[in-house]
Structures are given as C-alpha cells and as structure tokens.
C-alpha cells in the first residue's frame, strides 16, 4: 500500500527560505564581511506555516 507524503505548507512571506544573511557593507579586520542573520517573522524561522484553523485554536 503506498504511503502518502504529508503536505507541509510553505510560508508565503519567505517562500520557504526562512533565514537570510544580509551584508552590512563593512569588513572585519581579517577581511571578511560583517553579516546579519535575519529570520522570517511570519514563520519564526521554520519556513512552514500552520493552517489558519489550527492557528486560531492555538495548536
């Protein structure tokens, strides 16, 4: 009997890329760039969202 994969909803705000590195334009003393790691505020860095019905009930 075939197993069906569970469909996970991809976050519509980050499109599944929840963490990005943004360069500040400055460099460290060793020559590497200074970056900031920013996470998606909608999915809190998971890349997936829960269905609206579950979000309303707090599950």
N, CA, C and O atoms as a GROMACS GRO file, in nm:
protein
  236
    1UNK      N    1   0.084  -0.116   0.000
    1UNK     CA    2   0.000   0.000   0.000
    1UNK      C    3   0.090   0.124   0.000
    1UNK      O    4   0.180   0.133   0.083
    2UNK      N    5   0.068   0.220  -0.090
    2UNK     CA    6   0.157   0.336  -0.099
    2UNK      C    7   0.136   0.432   0.019
    2UNK      O    8   0.025   0.448   0.069
    3UNK      N    9   0.244   0.492   0.060
    3UNK     CA   10   0.239   0.591   0.167
    3UNK      C   11   0.229   0.730   0.103
    3UNK      O   12   0.301   0.761   0.008
    4UNK      N   13   0.142   0.810   0.155
    4UNK     CA   14   0.125   0.945   0.102
    4UNK      C   15   0.205   1.042   0.188
    4UNK      O   16   0.201   1.036   0.311
    5UNK      N   17   0.276   1.131   0.122
    5UNK     CA   18   0.355   1.231   0.193
    5UNK      C   19   0.262   1.338   0.249
    5UNK      O   20   0.167   1.380   0.183
    6UNK      N   21   0.292   1.380   0.370
    6UNK     CA   22   0.213   1.486   0.430
    6UNK      C   23   0.252   1.618   0.366
    6UNK      O   24   0.371   1.648   0.352
    7UNK      N   25   0.154   1.695   0.328
    7UNK     CA   26   0.180   1.822   0.262
    7UNK      C   27   0.207   1.927   0.368
    7UNK      O   28   0.123   1.954   0.454
    8UNK      N   29   0.326   1.988   0.362
    8UNK     CA   30   0.357   2.097   0.454
    8UNK      C   31   0.341   2.228   0.378
    8UNK      O   32   0.384   2.240   0.264
    9UNK      N   33   0.279   2.321   0.442
    9UNK     CA   34   0.253   2.450   0.378
    9UNK      C   35   0.378   2.538   0.388
    9UNK      O   36   0.431   2.560   0.497
   10UNK      N   37   0.422   2.587   0.275
   10UNK     CA   38   0.538   2.675   0.271
   10UNK      C   39   0.493   2.815   0.308
   10UNK      O   40   0.387   2.861   0.264
   11UNK      N   41   0.572   2.882   0.387
   11UNK     CA   42   0.541   3.019   0.430
   11UNK      C   43   0.529   3.110   0.308
   11UNK      O   44   0.616   3.110   0.222
   12UNK      N   45   0.421   3.186   0.302
   12UNK     CA   46   0.401   3.273   0.186
   12UNK      C   47   0.484   3.399   0.192
   12UNK      O   48   0.505   3.465   0.091
   13UNK      N   49   0.533   3.434   0.311
   13UNK     CA   50   0.614   3.555   0.324
   13UNK      C   51   0.759   3.533   0.281
   13UNK      O   52   0.818   3.619   0.215
   14UNK      N   53   0.816   3.417   0.318
   14UNK     CA   54   0.958   3.393   0.286
   14UNK      C   55   0.975   3.288   0.176
   14UNK      O   56   1.087   3.263   0.132
   15UNK      N   57   0.867   3.226   0.133
   15UNK     CA   58   0.868   3.126   0.026
   15UNK      C   59   0.959   3.008   0.058
   15UNK      O   60   1.020   2.950  -0.032
   16UNK      N   61   0.969   2.972   0.186
   16UNK     CA   62   1.047   2.856   0.226
   16UNK      C   63   1.192   2.883   0.256
   16UNK      O   64   1.267   2.790   0.288
   17UNK      N   65   1.236   3.009   0.247
   17UNK     CA   66   1.373   3.047   0.280
   17UNK      C   67   1.367   3.135   0.406
   17UNK      O   68   1.370   3.257   0.395
   18UNK      N   69   1.359   3.074   0.524
   18UNK     CA   70   1.329   3.150   0.645
   18UNK      C   71   1.444   3.230   0.705
   18UNK      O   72   1.419   3.322   0.783
   19UNK      N   73   1.567   3.198   0.671
   19UNK     CA   74   1.681   3.270   0.728
   19UNK      C   75   1.767   3.323   0.614
   19UNK      O   76   1.803   3.249   0.523
   20UNK      N   77   1.800   3.450   0.620
   20UNK     CA   78   1.885   3.511   0.518
   20UNK      C   79   2.002   3.581   0.586
   20UNK      O   80   1.993   3.620   0.702
   21UNK      N   81   2.111   3.595   0.513
   21UNK     CA   82   2.227   3.668   0.562
   21UNK      C   83   2.239   3.797   0.482
   21UNK      O   84   2.250   3.794   0.359
   22UNK      N   85   2.237   3.909   0.551
   22UNK     CA   86   2.245   4.039   0.486
   22UNK      C   87   2.380   4.100   0.522
   22UNK      O   88   2.416   4.109   0.639
   23UNK      N   89   2.452   4.143   0.419
   23UNK     CA   90   2.581   4.206   0.444
   23UNK      C   91   2.560   4.352   0.482
   23UNK      O   92   2.474   4.420   0.426
   24UNK      N   93   2.639   4.400   0.576
   24UNK     CA   94   2.626   4.538   0.624
   24UNK      C   95   2.712   4.634   0.543
   24UNK      O   96   2.696   4.756   0.555
   25UNK      N   97   2.801   4.582   0.462
   25UNK     CA   98   2.889   4.668   0.384
   25UNK      C   99   3.024   4.692   0.450
   25UNK      O  100   3.116   4.742   0.386
   26UNK      N  101   3.035   4.657   0.577
   26UNK     CA  102   3.163   4.675   0.646
   26UNK      C  103   3.239   4.543   0.648
   26UNK      O  104   3.183   4.437   0.622
   27UNK      N  105   3.366   4.552   0.680
   27UNK     CA  106   3.451   4.432   0.684
   27UNK      C  107   3.515   4.420   0.821
   27UNK      O  108   3.539   4.519   0.890
   28UNK      N  109   3.542   4.295   0.860
   28UNK     CA  110   3.616   4.268   0.982
   28UNK      C  111   3.765   4.290   0.955
   28UNK      O  112   3.805   4.310   0.840
   29UNK      N  113   3.847   4.286   1.059
   29UNK     CA  114   3.991   4.309   1.042
   29UNK      C  115   4.057   4.204   0.953
   29UNK      O  116   4.157   4.232   0.887
   30UNK      N  117   4.001   4.081   0.952
   30UNK     CA  118   4.060   3.975   0.869
   30UNK      C  119   4.012   3.980   0.724
   30UNK      O  120   4.053   3.896   0.644
   31UNK      N  121   3.928   4.076   0.688
   31UNK     CA  122   3.884   4.094   0.550
   31UNK      C  123   3.748   4.034   0.519
   31UNK      O  124   3.694   4.057   0.411
   32UNK      N  125   3.690   3.958   0.610
   32UNK     CA  126   3.558   3.900   0.585
   32UNK      C  127   3.450   4.006   0.607
   32UNK      O  128   3.471   4.103   0.680
   33UNK      N  129   3.337   3.986   0.543
   33UNK     CA  130   3.228   4.082   0.554
   33UNK      C  131   3.145   4.059   0.680
   33UNK      O  132   3.125   3.945   0.723
   34UNK      N  133   3.098   4.167   0.737
   34UNK     CA  134   3.009   4.159   0.853
   34UNK      C  135   2.867   4.135   0.802
   34UNK      O  136   2.818   4.211   0.718
   35UNK      N  137   2.802   4.032   0.852
   35UNK     CA  138   2.667   3.999   0.807
   35UNK      C  139   2.571   3.989   0.925
   35UNK      O  140   2.613   3.968   1.039
   36UNK      N  141   2.444   4.004   0.896
   36UNK     CA  142   2.337   3.988   0.994
   36UNK      C  143   2.251   3.871   0.949
   36UNK      O  144   2.218   3.860   0.831
   37UNK      N  145   2.214   3.783   1.043
   37UNK     CA  146   2.122   3.673   1.012
   37UNK      C  147   1.982   3.717   1.052
   37UNK      O  148   1.957   3.746   1.169
   38UNK      N  149   1.892   3.721   0.955
   38UNK     CA  150   1.756   3.765   0.978
   38UNK      C  151   1.661   3.648   0.954
   38UNK      O  152   1.671   3.580   0.852
   39UNK      N  153   1.568   3.625   1.048
   39UNK     CA  154   1.469   3.519   1.032
   39UNK      C  155   1.334   3.580   0.996
   39UNK      O  156   1.304   3.695   1.030
   40UNK      N  157   1.254   3.502   0.928
   40UNK     CA  158   1.121   3.545   0.885
   40UNK      C  159   1.031   3.562   1.009
   40UNK      O  160   1.018   3.468   1.088
   41UNK      N  161   0.970   3.679   1.026
   41UNK     CA  162   0.885   3.699   1.143
   41UNK      C  163   0.752   3.624   1.134
   41UNK      O  164   0.690   3.598   1.237
   42UNK      N  165   0.707   3.590   1.014
   42UNK     CA  166   0.578   3.523   0.999
   42UNK      C  167   0.585   3.377   1.045
   42UNK      O  168   0.497   3.331   1.117
   43UNK      N  169   0.690   3.305   1.004
   43UNK     CA  170   0.700   3.162   1.039
   43UNK      C  171   0.802   3.137   1.150
   43UNK      O  172   0.822   3.023   1.192
   44UNK      N  173   0.866   3.244   1.197
   44UNK     CA  174   0.966   3.237   1.305
   44UNK      C  175   1.084   3.146   1.271
   44UNK      O  176   1.138   3.077   1.358
   45UNK      N  177   1.124   3.146   1.143
   45UNK     CA  178   1.243   3.074   1.102
   45UNK      C  179   1.223   2.928   1.068
   45UNK      O  180   1.322   2.856   1.052
   46UNK      N  181   1.100   2.880   1.057
   46UNK     CA  182   1.077   2.740   1.025
   46UNK      C  183   1.060   2.717   0.876
   46UNK      O  184   1.094   2.610   0.826
   47UNK      N  185   1.008   2.816   0.803
   47UNK     CA  186   0.983   2.801   0.660
   47UNK      C  187   0.847   2.743   0.628
   47UNK      O  188   0.809   2.735   0.511
   48UNK      N  189   0.773   2.703   0.730
   48UNK     CA  190   0.640   2.643   0.710
   48UNK      C  191   0.538   2.718   0.796
   48UNK      O  192   0.574   2.780   0.896
   49UNK      N  193   0.414   2.712   0.754
   49UNK     CA  194   0.307   2.772   0.831
   49UNK      C  195   0.205   2.665   0.867
   49UNK      O  196   0.201   2.559   0.805
   50UNK      N  197   0.124   2.694   0.965
   50UNK     CA  198   0.017   2.602   1.003
   50UNK      C  199  -0.112   2.649   0.937
   50UNK      O  200  -0.126   2.768   0.908
   51UNK      N  201  -0.206   2.559   0.913
   51UNK     CA  202  -0.334   2.601   0.856
   51UNK      C  203  -0.403   2.704   0.947
   51UNK      O  204  -0.384   2.702   1.068
   52UNK      N  205  -0.480   2.792   0.888
   52UNK     CA  206  -0.543   2.901   0.962
   52UNK      C  207  -0.634   2.850   1.073
   52UNK      O  208  -0.643   2.912   1.179
   53UNK      N  209  -0.702   2.739   1.051
   53UNK     CA  210  -0.792   2.684   1.152
   53UNK      C  211  -0.715   2.643   1.278
   53UNK      O  212  -0.764   2.662   1.389
   54UNK      N  213  -0.596   2.586   1.261
   54UNK     CA  214  -0.515   2.547   1.376
   54UNK      C  215  -0.452   2.668   1.444
   54UNK      O  216  -0.433   2.668   1.566
   55UNK      N  217  -0.421   2.770   1.367
   55UNK     CA  218  -0.360   2.889   1.425
   55UNK      C  219  -0.460   2.963   1.515
   55UNK      O  220  -0.421   3.019   1.618
   56UNK      N  221  -0.587   2.962   1.477
   56UNK     CA  222  -0.689   3.028   1.557
   56UNK      C  223  -0.715   2.956   1.689
   56UNK      O  224  -0.747   3.019   1.789
   57UNK      N  225  -0.702   2.823   1.688
   57UNK     CA  226  -0.729   2.747   1.810
   57UNK      C  227  -0.608   2.741   1.901
   57UNK      O  228  -0.619   2.696   2.015
   58UNK      N  229  -0.492   2.784   1.853
   58UNK     CA  230  -0.372   2.786   1.935
   58UNK      C  231  -0.298   2.654   1.941
   58UNK      O  232  -0.222   2.632   2.036
   59UNK      N  233  -0.316   2.567   1.847
   59UNK     CA  234  -0.247   2.437   1.845
   59UNK      C  235  -0.113   2.445   1.780
   59UNK      O  236  -0.043   2.345   1.771
   0.00000   0.00000   0.00000
